[in-house]
Amino acid sequence: MTQTPFSLHHEDEASGLVASVFADVRRRMRFTPAIFKALAADPPALELAWVQARAIVDDPGFDAATGRLRAAAKPDAGGIGPSRAIAEAVAPFAEELPGMLLIVSSLGLSLDGRLPRRPPPPLGLAAGEPPPEPTVPEARGEHPRYRDVRELYGTAHVPTLYRSLAALDLLDEAWPMIASLLGGDAGRERVTRLSAAGEREALAFPDAACFDLERTRPVLEQFRIALPRNLVVAVALSGGPASPGPSGSPSA
């Protein structure tokens, strides 16, 4: 399974409304998450998704909710010994993915009608300082491990987490740890618990809900599957290296 239901539009390919939304995202996040790159092919959908996402990110309760999700993603016992290079490479994802799980859960609940939808506010992008340059590398081509990622996740989409590890030549090293985290009954139970936690937290932000574009469901479903798995992996692999990596410098 290699075909995805969408293509990703990157920052260096964006213009007009899409570029403006990406800049607004980057003023709040360390990188532009793949769901927004996927929705960029449908600018009205990107705009509506970001309006809902931004309302959540700017809510005073956002930090507490993401903190609980990050804590819920921690391994049950002990670390799994990633190298320093791996821990540093996934650190930006461990920081941002709790918020993305919250956002994608909220978008899904809104699309499903489980959150009462409200009229969307205007996008209202304000002029500001240009966002910082992205610091998360991403391999845009194929990698031999992507087939394993798709099989383990049950998706056609390969998350940015893996494309970043591939760009840093760390995916093969990290893969046995990732497979052990997500494989088997324990891994599936951990993902199920985290997915439910994401929805519980999202229900606490009812005023943000406005997303109702059924045509986006194939895209959104890929991320509803991927986000809890991504967060499990990122938190576990960033939890403290057992030994120095091949380069002693930060990866991102």
N, C-alpha and C positions, 0 to 999 in steps of 0.2 A: 504494500500500500504506500504509494509515494505521492499521489495526487492530493492536493489540499483543496478545500472548498473556497479558497481565497488566495490572493497574492499579497505580499507585504510591500508597502510603500515606505521607503526609508526617508529620513530627514533630508538627505542630500538630493532626493528626487521630488521633494514636496514644493508646492507653490500655492499661492492664493489662500483660500480658506484653510486648506489642509496644513500649510506651513504655519499659519497663524495659530491653529489649534495645537499643533506640535510644540510651538514655542510656549504656549500657555501651560501645556503639560510639563515641559522641561523646567519651568519656573517653580514647579512643585515637586518634581521627581528627578532622580539622578539619571534616568534614561527614559526614552519613550517606550512604554510597554507594547508588546506585539499586538495586543487586541486593537489598539488605536491605529497601528500600521495596517492591520487587516481591514479595518472599517474605512480607511482612507480612500478606498476605491469607490465608496458611496458617501460623499461628503455630508449630505444631510444626516445620515446615520451616525457618522463620526461626531458631528456637532451635537446631536441629541445625547449620544452616549457620554460625551465629555461634559455636557451640562449637568447630567446626573452625577457623574463621577466627581466633578469639581465641587458640587454641593456637599458630597460626603467628605472629601479631603479637607475642605475648609470648615467643616463642622467642628465645634469644640470637643465633641466626643470621639473624634477620629483617632487620636493618639492612644487613648485608653483601649478602644476596641482593637486596634492593630496590635497593641501590646499583649492583649489576651490571646489573640490568634497566634502570635509568635511563640508565646509560652505553650500553647496547646500543641504546637508543632514540634516541640523539643523531644528528642528520643527518650524513651522510657527509662533507660539506664545507660550511663557511660557514653563516651564518644566513640567514634569509629575510626579515629586516627587519620584524618586527611593530612596531606602534606601542607606546608605553609603556602605553597603556590596555589593549591586548590582552595584552601580556606580564604585566601585573599581574593581569588577570582570570584567566588560566590558571595562574598560579603555584601556587594551592592544589592544582590537579589534577596538575601536574608533581610535587608533593610526595607526594600520596597514591596516584596511579594505579599506580606500580610495585608497591606492596603489594596493590592490588586485582587486578592481573594475576596476581600470585603466588597470591592467595586463590582467584580464580575458576579458575585452572589446577588448583589442588589439589582444589577441589570437583569439577571435571570428571573428573580422574583417579580420584578416589574413586568417583564415580558410575559410571564406566566399568569399575571393578574393576581398574584399572591400579595403584592403590595398595591394598595389603591393608587392609581396613577393621577397625577396632578398636571395642570397645564405647565409646559416647560417655560422657565424664564428665558429672556433673551440671552444669547451667547455673550454679548457685551464684553468683547475682548478689549482690555485697556492696553494702551501703549506702555511699554516699560523697557528696562534694560534687556538686551538680547540674552537669552539663556546661555549658560556655560556650554562649552563643547562636550558632546557625549564622551564618557570615559570607559564605556563598556564595549569591548571589541565584539565583533559578530562575523562568523564565517557564513557567507550567504549561499555558497554552493553546497553540494552534497558531501557527506562524510560517511565512511563505512558503518559507523555506529548508529547513524540515524535510523537505519532499519530496526535496530534493537530498541531504540527509543519508541518508535511507533508501535512496535509489537507490545512492549511493556505497558505503554499508556493506553493502547487501543484507540489511537487517534491517527489522523493523517498529518497533523501539524507537529512540527518539531519546535519546542519552546526555545526562546532566546537564551535561556540558561545553558542549554546544550550547545547552541551555536557559539556562545561565548567561550565555553570550555574547549570547543573544537578550534576556535581561532587561536587559543593559547596553547594548543597541543597538549591539553590536559584531559580530554574526554576519555581516552583509552585508560588512563590511570584511574580516573574517578569512577568508571563504569562498574567495576565489581562492587564498590561500596553502594552505588545507587541501586543496583539490582538487588542487593541484600536489604536495603531499606524499603523498597516498594514491592518486592516479590513475596509470595506466600500469603497465608491467611493473616499473619500479623501486619504485614504491610498494607493489605487491603483494608483491614479493620482500622488502622491508623488513618488512612486516607478518608474512609467513610466518616470517622469521627470529626476530622478536620473540615470536611465538606459541610457537615451538619452545623459545626461551630460557625462557619462562615455565614450560613443562612441565618442562624440565630442573631449574630451580630448585625447583619444587614437589616433585619426587621426593626432594629432600633433607630433606623434613619428613614422613616416613612415619608417625611416631607421632601426628600430628594427624588422620589420615584416619578419618572415621566417617560421612561423608555418603552415604546410600544410597537417597534417596527418588526413585524413578523418575518420580513424577508431576511433579516439578519440572523435568524435562529441557527442556521447551519454553522455560521462563524462562531456565534456565542457558545454553542454547545461544545465546540472544541476546547474553548478556554474554561468552561465549567468543569470539564474533565481534567484539564491539565493543571489548573492553579493549585488545588490542594496537594497534588503530587509534587509540583515544583517547590512549594513551601516546605514540605517535609524534607526534601533533598537539600534545599538551600540552608535551612536552619541546622541540620545535622552536619553538613560539610563545612559550615563556617564556625562550628562550635569550639575550635581550638586545635591547632595542629599538634600531631605527635612528634613530628620531626621536620627539620627545615626542608623546603622545596628546592628544586634545582636552581632557582634564581632567588636570592633573598629579597627581591624588590616587590612591591605591591603590583598586582595584576590589574587592578581597576581602582 
